[in-house]
């Protein structure tokens, strides 16, 4: 295969990688992507000032309304390069249609990078140390949602109030771990809001109405731990957050719970050879780092089912 053909295939595979999306991944809803031209960037940690609603009305000949700056934290960070390769032996390539095998390899390495990103974001969002005392709650005893007498609606309402008290905005995004979702969709209090609720489960659409939260997603993704055992990335937790719905116009200056900063056009697929050119490698490379930039805009509800093991 000539060099020009290799470049064409690599460019095609890079476009495949950029369009690839696994529906099980939900981290992007808490840590949406913004792009940077450089790897070294300034990260702003948002405080209450960024979310304030100010009095802007001015009477004739009155003084202008002036903000009293509270200051903000800024630190310089360097984005992290992530890469993953998939080996293809020349004999495998001869037995398969070349581009299809490379497409399979592209999907594998791309999903590998996305799984790593999902885990990094989940670790940030589910770490109680990242929240102030007023922005987290550990359930226990009869308050756990596995207890039929518990009050999920009240717990979520209190969490929303805690966030709005800090940033003057209600959280608009919720991530629910699979174990927590299993309890919520069967909870008697929530099922009681369904007409003719016998043998029915609470749907995600109904939960959005009950909790009055626009974006709710279930974290179902799984990873293999160091012992080779499968675990849920999103554990027995619920995360509420305010994430602005800005689409492609979003920048690092827009107050939000979190962001993932990607270097622009850094996701690429290439191939290289070694071991006497009998094995080629399809490699995915991306440069990014997730940041929790507005912890006051989030709330963590932990141990939704108490100490019940994850399933």
C-alpha positions as CSV (number, residue, x, y, z in Angstrom):
1,X,0.0,0.0,0.0
2,X,1.4,3.4,-1.0
3,X,2.0,6.3,1.4
4,X,-0.9,8.3,-0.2
5,X,-3.3,5.5,0.4
6,X,-2.1,5.1,4.0
7,X,-2.8,8.8,4.6
8,X,-6.2,8.5,3.1
9,X,-7.2,5.5,5.2
10,X,-5.8,7.1,8.4
11,X,-7.8,10.3,7.7
12,X,-10.9,8.2,7.1
13,X,-10.4,6.3,10.4
14,X,-9.8,9.5,12.2
15,X,-13.2,10.7,11.0
16,X,-14.7,7.4,12.1
17,X,-13.2,7.9,15.6
18,X,-14.5,11.5,15.9
19,X,-18.1,10.3,15.0
20,X,-18.0,7.3,17.4
21,X,-20.2,7.5,20.4
22,X,-21.1,4.9,23.0
23,X,-24.6,5.5,24.4
24,X,-23.6,4.0,27.8
25,X,-21.2,6.9,28.4
26,X,-22.8,9.9,30.2
27,X,-19.8,11.9,31.5
28,X,-20.1,14.4,28.7
29,X,-23.3,15.7,30.3
30,X,-21.4,16.8,33.4
31,X,-18.1,17.6,31.8
32,X,-19.0,18.9,28.3
33,X,-16.2,19.5,25.8
34,X,-14.5,22.8,25.2
35,X,-11.5,23.2,22.9
36,X,-8.1,24.8,23.3
37,X,-5.5,25.6,20.7
38,X,-2.7,24.9,23.2
39,X,-1.9,22.1,25.6
40,X,-1.0,24.6,28.4
41,X,-4.2,26.3,29.6
42,X,-5.6,28.5,32.3
43,X,-8.4,27.0,34.3
44,X,-10.9,29.2,36.1
45,X,-12.7,27.9,39.2
46,X,-16.1,29.5,39.4
47,X,-17.4,31.0,42.6
48,X,-20.7,32.5,43.5
49,X,-20.0,35.7,41.6
50,X,-20.1,33.9,38.3
51,X,-23.7,32.8,39.0
52,X,-25.1,35.9,40.6
53,X,-28.2,37.8,39.2
54,X,-27.5,41.5,39.6
55,X,-29.7,44.5,40.0
56,X,-29.2,46.3,36.7
57,X,-32.0,48.8,36.8
58,X,-30.8,52.5,36.9
59,X,-33.0,55.6,37.5
60,X,-32.4,58.8,35.6
61,X,-29.2,60.5,36.8
62,X,-28.5,57.7,39.3
63,X,-25.1,56.1,39.6
64,X,-24.3,53.0,37.6
65,X,-24.7,49.6,39.2
66,X,-21.3,48.3,40.1
67,X,-20.3,44.8,40.9
68,X,-18.2,44.2,43.9
69,X,-15.7,41.7,42.6
70,X,-15.2,38.6,44.7
71,X,-12.2,37.4,42.8
72,X,-11.7,34.0,41.3
73,X,-9.2,31.2,41.4
74,X,-7.1,30.5,38.3
75,X,-4.5,27.9,37.8
76,X,-2.4,26.8,34.9
77,X,-2.7,23.2,33.8
78,X,-1.2,21.1,31.0
79,X,-3.5,18.7,29.1
80,X,-2.8,15.0,29.2
81,X,-2.0,12.9,26.1
82,X,-3.9,9.6,25.9
83,X,-3.2,6.9,23.4
84,X,-4.1,3.3,22.8
85,X,-3.0,0.8,20.0
86,X,-4.6,-2.3,18.5
87,X,-2.3,-4.9,16.9
88,X,-3.1,-6.5,13.5
89,X,-0.9,-9.4,12.2
90,X,-0.3,-9.5,8.5
91,X,-2.0,-13.0,8.4
92,X,-5.1,-11.6,10.1
93,X,-5.1,-8.8,7.5
94,X,-4.9,-11.3,4.7
95,X,-7.9,-13.2,6.0
96,X,-10.1,-10.2,6.5
97,X,-11.0,-7.2,4.4
98,X,-8.4,-4.7,5.4
99,X,-10.4,-1.6,6.0
100,X,-13.1,-3.5,7.9
101,X,-10.5,-5.0,10.3
102,X,-9.0,-1.5,10.7
103,X,-12.5,-0.1,11.4
104,X,-12.9,-2.7,14.1
105,X,-9.6,-1.8,15.6
106,X,-10.5,1.9,15.4
107,X,-13.7,1.3,17.3
108,X,-11.9,-0.7,20.0
109,X,-9.2,1.9,20.7
110,X,-11.6,4.8,20.5
111,X,-13.9,3.2,23.0
112,X,-10.9,2.5,25.2
113,X,-10.1,6.2,25.3
114,X,-13.7,7.1,26.0
115,X,-14.0,4.5,28.8
116,X,-10.9,6.1,30.4
117,X,-12.5,9.6,30.1
118,X,-15.7,8.3,31.6
119,X,-13.8,6.8,34.6
120,X,-11.8,10.0,35.2
121,X,-15.0,12.1,35.2
122,X,-16.9,9.7,37.4
123,X,-14.0,9.7,39.9
124,X,-14.1,13.5,40.1
125,X,-17.9,13.7,40.4
126,X,-18.2,10.9,43.0
127,X,-15.4,12.0,45.3
128,X,-17.0,13.6,48.4
129,X,-13.8,15.5,49.1
130,X,-14.5,17.6,46.0
131,X,-17.6,19.1,47.7
132,X,-18.2,21.4,50.6
133,X,-20.3,20.0,53.5
134,X,-23.4,21.8,52.2
135,X,-23.2,20.2,48.8
136,X,-23.1,16.5,49.7
137,X,-25.2,13.9,51.7
138,X,-24.5,10.3,52.7
139,X,-27.7,8.4,53.1
140,X,-28.1,5.8,55.9
141,X,-30.7,3.8,57.6
142,X,-34.3,4.5,56.7
143,X,-33.3,7.5,54.5
144,X,-31.7,5.1,51.9
145,X,-33.9,4.7,48.8
146,X,-33.9,0.9,49.3
147,X,-36.2,1.6,52.3
148,X,-39.8,1.9,51.1
149,X,-40.4,4.6,53.7
150,X,-37.7,6.9,52.4
151,X,-38.3,10.2,50.6
152,X,-36.4,10.4,47.4
153,X,-38.4,13.4,46.2
154,X,-37.6,15.3,49.4
155,X,-33.9,14.4,49.3
156,X,-33.6,15.7,45.7
157,X,-35.6,18.8,46.5
158,X,-33.2,19.6,49.4
159,X,-30.2,19.0,47.1
160,X,-31.7,21.4,44.5
161,X,-32.2,24.0,47.2
162,X,-28.6,23.6,48.4
163,X,-27.3,24.3,44.9
164,X,-29.6,27.2,44.1
165,X,-28.7,28.8,47.5
166,X,-25.0,28.8,46.3
167,X,-25.3,29.8,42.7
168,X,-28.9,31.2,42.2
169,X,-29.6,28.5,39.6
170,X,-31.3,25.2,40.0
171,X,-29.3,22.1,38.8
172,X,-30.5,21.1,35.3
173,X,-28.5,17.8,35.0
174,X,-28.6,14.6,37.0
175,X,-26.5,11.4,36.7
176,X,-27.9,8.3,38.5
177,X,-25.8,5.2,39.0
178,X,-27.3,2.0,37.9
179,X,-27.8,0.7,41.5
180,X,-29.5,3.9,42.5
181,X,-31.7,3.8,39.4
182,X,-32.9,0.2,40.3
183,X,-34.2,1.5,43.6
184,X,-35.7,4.7,42.2
185,X,-37.8,3.1,39.4
186,X,-39.4,0.7,42.0
187,X,-39.8,3.1,44.8
188,X,-43.3,3.1,46.3
189,X,-43.4,6.9,46.7
190,X,-42.6,7.5,43.0
191,X,-44.7,4.7,41.7
192,X,-47.6,6.2,43.7
193,X,-47.5,9.1,41.3
194,X,-48.4,6.8,38.4
195,X,-52.1,6.3,37.8
196,X,-52.9,2.6,38.0
197,X,-49.4,1.9,39.3
198,X,-49.8,-1.9,39.8
199,X,-46.8,-3.7,38.3
200,X,-45.5,-0.5,36.7
201,X,-42.0,1.0,37.0
202,X,-41.1,4.7,37.1
203,X,-39.8,5.8,33.7
204,X,-37.0,8.3,33.0
205,X,-39.5,10.7,31.5
206,X,-41.6,10.6,34.6
207,X,-38.6,11.1,36.8
208,X,-37.7,14.3,35.0
209,X,-41.2,15.6,35.7
210,X,-41.1,14.5,39.4
211,X,-37.7,15.9,40.1
212,X,-38.2,18.9,37.7
213,X,-34.7,18.3,36.2
214,X,-34.4,18.7,32.5
215,X,-31.5,16.3,31.8
216,X,-31.4,12.9,33.7
217,X,-29.0,10.1,32.6
218,X,-28.3,6.7,33.9
219,X,-24.7,5.7,34.3
220,X,-24.5,2.1,33.1
221,X,-20.9,1.8,31.9
222,X,-18.7,-1.0,33.3
223,X,-15.0,-1.4,33.6
224,X,-12.7,-4.3,34.6
225,X,-10.7,-3.6,37.8
226,X,-7.1,-4.7,38.5
227,X,-8.3,-8.1,39.6
228,X,-10.3,-8.6,36.3
229,X,-13.7,-8.2,38.0
230,X,-16.3,-6.0,36.5
231,X,-17.5,-2.9,38.4
232,X,-19.9,0.0,37.7
233,X,-18.1,3.2,36.8
234,X,-21.1,5.2,38.2
235,X,-21.7,3.7,41.7
236,X,-24.6,3.8,44.1
237,X,-24.7,7.6,43.9
238,X,-26.6,10.5,42.4
239,X,-25.0,13.7,41.1
240,X,-26.9,16.9,40.5
241,X,-25.3,19.8,38.6
242,X,-25.8,23.0,36.8
243,X,-24.3,22.7,33.2
244,X,-25.3,25.5,30.8
245,X,-27.0,24.5,27.5
246,X,-24.7,26.4,25.2
247,X,-23.8,23.9,22.6
248,X,-20.9,24.7,20.3
249,X,-20.7,28.3,21.6
250,X,-19.6,27.1,25.1
251,X,-16.2,28.5,26.3
252,X,-14.2,28.2,29.5
253,X,-15.6,31.5,30.6
254,X,-19.1,30.2,30.9
255,X,-19.9,29.1,34.6
256,X,-20.5,25.4,34.8
257,X,-20.1,22.4,37.1
258,X,-17.3,20.9,35.0
259,X,-15.6,20.8,31.6
260,X,-13.4,18.5,29.6
261,X,-10.8,20.6,27.8
262,X,-9.7,19.0,24.5
263,X,-6.8,20.2,22.4
264,X,-8.4,21.1,19.1
265,X,-8.3,18.3,16.4
266,X,-6.2,16.2,18.8
267,X,-8.2,13.0,18.3
268,X,-6.5,11.2,15.5
269,X,-6.0,7.6,14.2
270,X,-2.7,6.5,12.7
271,X,-0.9,3.2,12.1
272,X,2.7,2.2,12.7
273,X,4.7,-1.1,12.3
274,X,7.3,-3.0,14.3
275,X,8.4,-6.6,14.9
276,X,9.8,-7.0,11.4
277,X,6.7,-5.3,9.8
278,X,4.6,-8.4,10.4
279,X,2.4,-6.6,12.9
280,X,0.9,-3.2,12.4
281,X,-0.8,-1.1,15.1
282,X,-3.9,1.1,14.8
283,X,-3.4,3.8,17.3
284,X,-5.9,6.4,18.7
285,X,-4.5,9.6,20.2
286,X,-6.3,12.3,22.1
287,X,-5.2,15.2,24.3
288,X,-7.7,16.3,27.0
289,X,-8.2,16.7,30.8
290,X,-11.5,16.9,32.7
291,X,-11.9,19.6,35.3
292,X,-14.4,20.1,38.1
293,X,-14.5,23.9,37.9
294,X,-17.6,24.8,39.9
295,X,-18.2,22.4,42.8
296,X,-20.8,24.8,44.3
297,X,-22.9,24.1,41.2
298,X,-23.1,20.4,42.1
299,X,-24.4,18.1,44.8
300,X,-23.4,14.5,45.6
301,X,-25.9,12.0,47.2
302,X,-23.9,9.0,48.2
303,X,-24.8,5.4,49.3
304,X,-28.3,5.7,47.9
305,X,-28.9,2.0,48.9
306,X,-26.8,2.2,52.1
307,X,-24.1,-0.5,52.2
308,X,-25.8,-2.8,49.8
309,X,-23.3,-4.2,47.3
310,X,-23.2,-2.9,43.7
311,X,-24.9,-4.9,41.0
